[in-house]
Amino acid sequence: MAVPYKYQAKEVLNKVLNSAETALQVDIVSGAEYAEDSAHTSEDTGNFILGVRNDTLAALGGADGDYVPFQMNASGALYVEISSGGGEDAVYVDDADWSDGSSKHMLVGGLYQSSPQSITDGDVGPLQVNANGNLIVDLSATDNAVLDAMVVDLAAMETLLTAANVDHAANEVLLTGIDADTNAIKVDMAAVEVLLTAANVDHAANEVLLTGIDADTDAIKTDMAAIEVLLTAANVDHAANEALLTTIDSDTDAIKTATEASQASLADMIYGTAVAIDIDSGNHGSLTHNALYVGTGGNVKVNMATGGTGITFSNVASGQILPIQITQVWQSGTTAEDMVALKE
């Protein structure tokens, strides 16, 4: 048997051989191995593990079982593939249907505490649940008040709808009448809108007013439709509902009355006749008109229809309409020109 070659003591390599002088002696420096659950300190050391940048992820091993390096993108982020049955089972495309028995989702848990913890602005906190696992939703005082009022209203409605002996036919007749009145209001509003297309009217302001009235009318129709649906069910307290409908009908009549009054007032703004005022020809009397248009601005001296003689309106702007009832325009004291007296 051949004797292994031995280095001489004087040779440098001999100083790093093992005791049998058959291999290099390597000392493992402590500091890179840690016991299970050992705590981390700022003085700990470790081995640097490298990966291969691969902008397009591809197989680096020749066959199953080969050693391959970790792969990462250009930013140094490690590629991680979620295996079948992992997180991908909880990812769904837009509008994907749920399949009973096969679709999966991530379980979202909540935290129950008898005395819930508080978090500061910007902190992340868990969803809070009660002892039964129900999600706690914190509503404002206003929201709670609205919900409480709805509960009371629904309870009252349920009480009304549980009574027996309701005359559905009579209720249908009553609702038909209310619906007809509502349609009549809409017709009146359309007529008012036609009137407002005339000249010298603040169309923008009137359109806003009409839009509000029309919205209120549509709201009444919506309420009537809802009531009609309720009244088609069995066991409705006809007497209580009739009292309620009477109140609604009274409110509808009030709206109709107010609308007709508004229509009359708006009609006063539509002037049917006009008289040109040539101030250079002298005073103009016996006008009894409801407004005065001033083409070229200046002072206007008039007699008022309801009292007031020689009243001067100073510095009237050009193109302005004075909404005043007058009986005379004075020559003396009037510097405005191109005036037209308007009458309904």
C-alpha positions in Angstrom: 0.0 0.0 0.0 1.4 3.3 -1.0 2.1 5.8 1.8 0.3 9.1 1.4 2.6 11.9 0.4 3.5 14.1 3.4 4.7 17.6 3.3 7.7 18.5 5.2 7.4 20.6 8.4 9.3 23.4 6.8 6.8 23.7 4.0 4.1 26.4 4.4 1.3 24.1 3.3 2.0 21.7 6.1 0.8 24.3 8.6 -2.8 24.0 7.4 -3.1 20.2 7.2 -5.1 18.1 9.5 -3.5 15.9 12.1 -3.3 13.0 9.6 -1.7 15.3 7.1 -4.2 14.1 4.4 -6.4 17.1 4.0 -6.6 20.9 4.5 -7.8 21.9 7.9 -10.8 24.4 7.7 -12.1 26.1 10.8 -15.8 27.1 10.7 -16.1 30.6 12.2 -19.0 30.8 14.5 -21.6 33.5 14.1 -23.5 32.3 11.0 -25.5 29.5 12.7 -28.2 30.1 15.3 -30.3 28.0 17.6 -34.0 27.6 17.0 -36.0 30.7 18.4 -32.7 32.6 19.1 -33.3 36.3 19.3 -31.8 38.6 16.7 -29.2 41.2 17.6 -27.4 43.9 15.7 -24.1 42.0 15.9 -25.4 38.8 14.2 -23.7 37.8 10.9 -24.8 35.6 8.1 -23.9 34.3 4.6 -24.8 36.4 1.5 -27.2 34.4 -0.7 -27.2 35.4 -4.4 -29.8 34.9 -7.1 -29.8 35.1 -10.9 -31.5 38.1 -12.6 -33.9 36.7 -15.2 -36.2 39.3 -16.7 -38.2 36.6 -18.4 -38.7 33.8 -15.9 -37.5 30.5 -17.4 -36.3 27.0 -16.3 -32.6 27.0 -15.3 -32.3 23.3 -14.4 -31.9 20.5 -16.9 -34.2 18.0 -15.2 -36.3 17.4 -12.2 -34.1 17.3 -9.1 -31.4 19.6 -10.4 -30.0 22.4 -8.2 -30.9 25.8 -9.6 -30.3 29.3 -8.3 -33.0 31.7 -7.0 -34.3 33.9 -9.8 -35.2 37.6 -9.4 -36.3 40.5 -11.6 -34.3 43.7 -12.5 -35.3 45.3 -9.2 -33.9 42.4 -7.2 -37.3 41.1 -6.2 -37.5 37.3 -5.8 -39.8 35.4 -8.0 -42.4 33.4 -6.0 -44.8 31.0 -7.5 -48.0 30.3 -5.6 -48.7 26.6 -5.9 -52.1 25.1 -6.9 -54.5 25.4 -4.0 -52.8 28.6 -2.7 -53.7 32.2 -3.0 -54.5 32.0 -6.7 -57.7 30.1 -5.8 -58.9 33.3 -4.2 -58.3 35.5 -7.2 -61.2 36.1 -9.6 -61.5 37.9 -12.9 -64.1 40.7 -13.3 -67.7 39.3 -13.3 -66.5 35.7 -12.7 -69.3 33.5 -11.4 -69.1 31.8 -8.0 -69.3 28.0 -8.2 -70.7 26.2 -5.2 -68.3 23.5 -3.9 -65.3 24.5 -6.0 -64.7 28.3 -5.7 -62.5 29.4 -2.9 -61.8 32.7 -1.2 -59.5 34.1 1.5 -61.0 34.0 5.0 -61.3 37.6 6.4 -61.4 37.4 10.1 -62.4 40.0 12.7 -61.3 40.8 16.2 -63.7 40.5 19.2 -62.8 42.4 22.4 -65.2 43.1 25.2 -63.5 46.5 25.5 -62.6 47.4 21.9 -59.2 48.9 21.4 -58.8 52.4 19.8 -56.3 53.4 17.1 -55.0 56.8 16.1 -55.3 58.6 12.8 -53.5 56.7 10.0 -53.1 53.4 11.9 -54.1 50.1 10.5 -56.6 48.1 12.7 -58.6 44.8 12.5 -62.3 44.6 11.7 -64.2 44.5 15.0 -66.9 41.9 15.6 -69.2 41.2 18.5 -69.4 38.0 20.6 -71.6 36.4 17.9 -69.1 37.2 15.1 -71.3 39.9 13.6 -69.4 42.8 12.1 -69.6 46.1 14.1 -70.6 49.1 12.0 -70.2 52.5 13.8 -73.0 54.8 12.6 -73.2 58.5 13.4 -75.8 59.9 15.7 -77.7 61.3 12.7 -77.7 57.9 10.9 -78.9 56.2 14.0 -81.7 58.7 14.4 -82.8 58.2 10.8 -82.8 54.4 11.2 -84.8 54.6 14.4 -87.3 56.8 12.7 -87.6 54.3 9.8 -88.1 51.5 12.3 -91.0 53.4 13.9 -92.5 54.2 10.5 -92.2 50.6 9.3 -93.8 49.3 12.5 -96.7 51.7 12.0 -97.1 50.7 8.4 -97.0 47.0 9.3 -99.8 47.7 11.9 -101.9 49.3 9.3 -101.3 46.6 6.7 -102.3 43.7 9.2 -105.8 44.9 9.7 -108.7 43.2 7.9 -111.6 44.3 5.7 -110.1 46.8 3.3 -112.1 48.2 0.4 -109.6 47.9 -2.4 -111.9 49.1 -5.1 -112.6 52.3 -3.1 -108.9 52.9 -2.6 -108.2 52.4 -6.3 -110.8 55.1 -7.1 -109.3 57.5 -4.5 -105.8 56.9 -5.9 -107.0 57.5 -9.4 -108.4 60.8 -8.4 -105.2 61.8 -6.7 -103.2 60.7 -9.7 -105.5 62.8 -12.0 -105.0 65.9 -9.8 -101.2 65.4 -9.9 -101.3 65.2 -13.7 -103.4 68.4 -13.7 -100.6 70.1 -11.7 -98.1 69.0 -14.3 -100.2 70.4 -17.1 -100.5 73.7 -15.2 -96.7 73.8 -14.9 -96.3 73.2 -18.6 -98.6 76.1 -19.3 -96.6 78.4 -17.0 -93.5 77.3 -18.7 -95.0 78.4 -22.0 -95.8 81.8 -20.6 -92.3 82.2 -19.4 -90.9 82.0 -23.0 -92.1 85.6 -23.6 -89.7 88.6 -23.5 -88.5 90.6 -20.5 -88.7 87.6 -18.1 -85.9 86.2 -15.9 -85.9 82.8 -17.5 -83.1 81.3 -15.5 -84.8 82.0 -12.2 -88.2 80.8 -13.4 -86.7 77.6 -14.8 -85.2 76.9 -11.4 -88.5 77.5 -9.7 -90.4 75.3 -12.2 -87.8 72.5 -11.9 -88.3 72.4 -8.2 -92.1 72.3 -8.5 -91.9 69.6 -11.2 -89.6 67.5 -9.0 -92.1 67.8 -6.1 -94.9 66.7 -8.3 -92.9 63.7 -9.5 -92.2 62.9 -5.9 -95.9 62.9 -5.1 -96.5 60.6 -8.1 -93.8 58.2 -6.8 -95.4 58.2 -3.3 -98.8 57.5 -4.8 -97.5 54.6 -6.8 -95.9 53.1 -3.7 -99.1 53.5 -1.7 -101.0 51.9 -4.6 -98.7 48.9 -4.4 -99.3 48.6 -0.7 -103.0 48.8 -1.1 -103.1 45.9 -3.5 -102.1 43.5 -0.6 -104.6 41.8 1.6 -105.5 42.8 5.1 -105.0 46.6 4.9 -106.6 49.0 7.4 -108.7 50.9 4.9 -109.9 53.5 7.5 -106.4 54.4 8.5 -105.1 54.5 5.0 -108.1 56.6 3.9 -107.2 59.1 6.6 -103.7 59.2 5.4 -104.7 59.6 1.8 -107.0 62.4 2.8 -104.1 64.3 4.3 -102.0 63.7 1.2 -104.9 64.9 -1.0 -105.2 68.0 1.1 -101.5 68.7 0.7 -101.8 68.1 -3.0 -104.6 70.7 -3.2 -102.4 73.1 -1.3 -99.6 72.7 -3.8 -102.1 73.1 -6.6 -103.5 76.3 -5.0 -99.9 77.7 -4.5 -99.1 76.7 -8.1 -102.1 78.5 -9.5 -101.2 81.6 -7.4 -97.7 81.5 -8.8 -99.0 81.1 -12.3 -101.2 84.2 -11.8 -98.3 86.2 -10.4 -96.1 85.1 -13.3 -98.8 86.1 -15.8 -98.6 89.6 -14.4 -95.1 89.8 -15.7 -96.2 89.2 -19.3 -97.1 92.6 -20.7 -99.7 92.6 -23.4 -99.6 96.3 -24.5 -96.9 99.0 -24.8 -96.8 102.7 -25.4 -93.7 104.5 -26.7 -92.8 107.6 -24.6 -91.4 110.6 -26.5 -90.4 112.9 -23.7 -89.6 115.8 -26.0 -93.3 116.1 -27.0 -94.3 116.9 -23.4 -95.8 115.2 -20.3 -97.5 111.8 -20.9 -100.6 111.3 -18.7 -103.4 108.7 -18.3 -100.9 105.9 -18.8 -101.9 103.6 -15.9 -99.2 101.1 -16.9 -97.4 98.5 -14.8 -93.8 99.0 -15.8 -91.5 101.4 -17.6 -88.7 100.4 -19.9 -85.8 102.8 -20.2 -83.8 102.6 -23.4 -81.3 105.4 -22.7 -80.4 105.9 -19.1 -81.0 109.0 -17.0 -83.5 110.5 -14.5 -87.1 109.5 -14.7 -89.8 111.7 -13.1 -93.3 110.1 -12.8 -96.6 110.1 -11.0 -97.4 106.8 -9.2 -100.7 105.0 -9.7 -101.2 104.4 -6.0 -100.0 107.8 -4.7 -96.9 109.9 -5.1 -96.6 112.8 -7.5 -93.4 114.0 -9.1 -91.3 111.0 -7.9 -87.9 111.1 -9.5 -85.9 107.9 -10.1 -82.3 109.0 -10.5 -79.6 107.4 -12.6 -81.7 104.7 -14.2 -79.5 102.4 -16.2 -80.0 102.0 -20.0 -82.0 98.9 -20.8 -83.6 98.7 -17.3 -87.3 97.9 -16.6 -88.8 99.8 -13.7 -91.5 97.6 -12.1 -93.7 100.5 -11.1 -97.3 101.4 -11.7 -97.4 104.9 -13.2 -100.0 107.4 -14.6 -97.7 110.0 -16.0 -94.2 110.7 -17.2 -93.0 114.2 -16.6 -91.1 116.2 -19.3 -89.5 118.5 -16.8 -87.0 116.6 -14.6 -86.8 113.5 -17.0 -83.5 113.1 -18.8 -83.9 109.5 -19.8 -85.0 108.7 -23.4 -86.3 105.9 -25.6 -88.8 104.8 -22.9 -91.7 102.4 -23.4 -94.7 102.1 -20.9 -95.8 98.4 -20.5 -99.2 97.2 -19.5 -100.5 93.7 -18.8 
